[in-house]
Amino acid sequence: MQDILEKAKKIKLVVFDVDGVLSDGRIIIGDDGQEYKAFHSRDGHGMKLLQYTGVEIAIITGRTSKTVEHRMNGLGIKHVYQGKRVKLPVFEQLINELGLTPDECAYVGDDWVDLAIMSRVGLAVAVQDADRVVKKHAHWITPSKGGHGAARELCELIMEGQGNLQDQIERHF
């Protein structure tokens, strides 16, 4: 675990996939064609806490959804890229714009489309219920499934590695 905390210490950007990572992977479509997703409130709180410590957060997802747009706006996440079935070029452009190296980035995924970025970052993370191939390429696997607190677990791991988890906890007393 110490090697994972060492990787976490260097992280300045966390990139999340959406379906299967921030949601449970189910896509619910109403009779009106509207798409719905469920997000875990603790994941959102963890992402806000991590941003508070100075770590940037980005979303790169293959689908396009107004639900994602609304949720990320509510969390203050400004780097949101939807409809990106090929994610690596978006990631490379983002880190160039932010002046970061891949080692300073973490990526959280659950399926094969995430492997290209996972193979390049300093901290590759798979959610507990990720595809078995994705898990083989991860440095760390979250204890929880996607959409069930996995993002929060990673946020806390990074804060622990960077030595500011306790400060964030104490802010709530």
KAFEN-V817917 format. One line per field, one symbol per residue. ss: DSSP state (H for helix, E for strand, - for the rest). burial: b if it has 16 or more other ideal C-beta (glycine too) atoms within 10 Angstrom, else e. Layout:
ss: ???
burial: ???
This chain:
ss: -HHHHHHHH---EEEE-----------EE-----EE----HHHHHHHHHHHH---EEEEE-----HHHHHHHHHH---EEE------HHHHHHHHHHH---HHHEEEEE--HHHHHHH----EEEE-----HHHHH---EE--------HHHHHHHHHHHH---HHHHHH---
burial: eeeeeebbebbbbbbbbbbbbbbbbeeeeeeeeeeebebbebbbebbebbbeeebbbbbbbbbebebbeebbeebebebbbbebeebbebbeebbeeeebeeebbbbbbbbebbbbbbebbbbbbbbbbbbeebeebbbbebebbbbbbbbbbbbbbbbbbbebbeebeeeee
